């Protein structure tokens, strides 16, 4: 029951844009994949916008360049 409460609480914070998916998963005591599945089951849209994508793309470029 406590695990379910944590999942619900942290997925709500994720859905409100207050936490990243990774942070919500960690604080709920689960994996990112489990949190993604739970968010999807609760019909919570992904909180991933163009700015997030650009930041991730830059990180990939830096890693490929060895930086």
Secondary structure by P-SEA (a helix, b strand, c coil): caaaaaaaaaaaaaaaccccaaaaaaaacccaaaaaaaaaaacccccccaaaaaaaaaaaaaaaacc
